[in-house]
């Protein structure tokens, strides 16, 4: 696919016509989508084949946020452990804040 994209780019730069430009842009979008889906598939396989899926997922997140052009500096002081503790406790915290009613849960079943 990459060779074909390079060839279309070469043709576009030589011919300098609308048809070549359109063909290059169309194939470039197809190529980008293929790369994106391939990366998703690779990441899914990495997590699926990992013994520790949680750690594998955090490794992917760390890799995505600390390398390449997608790096965004965050001013947050939160650690991964603090985030895990928050999301693990959110159910209990929500249950404490919900007002109790006189209706039993069995009524809804």
C-alpha positions in Angstrom: 0.0 0.0 0.0 2.8 2.4 0.9 4.5 1.8 -2.5 1.2 2.6 -4.3 0.7 5.7 -2.3 4.3 6.8 -3.2 3.6 6.1 -6.8 0.4 8.1 -6.8 2.3 11.0 -5.1 5.0 10.8 -7.8 2.3 10.8 -10.6 0.5 13.7 -9.0 3.7 15.8 -8.8 4.7 15.0 -12.4 1.2 15.4 -14.1 -0.1 18.2 -11.9 -3.7 17.6 -13.0 -6.9 17.4 -11.0 -7.5 13.7 -11.6 -4.1 12.7 -10.3 -4.5 14.9 -7.2 -7.9 13.4 -6.5 -6.6 9.8 -6.9 -3.8 10.6 -4.5 -6.0 12.2 -1.9 -8.5 9.4 -2.0 -5.9 6.7 -1.7 -4.1 8.6 1.1 -7.4 8.6 3.1 -7.8 4.9 2.5 -4.2 4.4 3.6 -4.7 6.4 6.8 -7.8 4.4 7.7 -5.9 1.1 7.1 -3.0 2.2 9.3 -5.5 3.3 12.0 -7.4 0.0 12.0 -4.1 -2.0 11.9 -2.8 -0.1 15.0 -6.1 -0.8 16.8 -5.9 -4.5 15.9 -2.3 -4.7 17.1 -3.2 -3.0 20.4 -6.2 -5.4 20.9 -4.0 -8.4 20.2 -1.4 -7.1 22.7 -4.0 -6.7 25.5 -5.8 -10.0 24.6 -2.6 -12.0 24.7 -1.3 -10.4 27.9 -1.3 -12.1 31.2 -2.0 -8.8 33.0 -4.5 -7.0 30.9 -4.7 -4.0 33.1 -1.0 -3.4 33.0 -1.0 -4.0 29.2 -3.7 -1.3 28.8 -1.8 1.1 31.0 1.4 0.5 29.0 -0.5 1.4 25.8 -1.9 4.5 27.4 1.6 5.5 28.6 3.1 4.9 25.2 0.5 7.0 23.5 0.7 9.9 25.8 4.5 10.2 26.1 5.8 9.6 22.6 5.3 11.0 19.1 3.4 13.9 17.9 0.3 13.1 20.0 2.1 14.1 23.2 0.1 16.6 25.3 1.6 17.9 28.4 -0.7 17.7 31.4 -0.7 19.9 34.4 -2.4 17.2 36.5 -0.6 15.8 39.5 -2.8 12.6 39.5 -1.0 9.3 39.4 -2.3 6.2 37.7 -2.8 4.6 41.2 -5.0 7.6 42.3 -7.1 7.2 39.2 -7.5 3.5 39.7 -8.6 4.0 43.3 -11.1 6.7 42.3 -12.7 4.5 39.5 -12.7 1.5 41.8 -14.5 3.4 44.6 -16.9 5.4 42.4 -19.7 2.8 42.8 -19.5 2.8 46.6 -19.4 6.6 46.7 -22.4 6.9 44.4 -24.4 4.3 46.5 -23.8 6.3 49.6 -25.1 9.5 48.0 -28.3 8.0 46.6 -31.4 8.7 48.7 -32.9 5.5 50.1 -36.5 4.8 49.3 -39.0 2.5 51.0 -39.2 0.3 48.0 -37.2 -3.0 48.1 -35.0 -3.9 45.1 -37.1 -7.1 44.8 -40.0 -4.9 43.7 -38.1 -4.0 40.5 -37.2 -7.6 39.7 
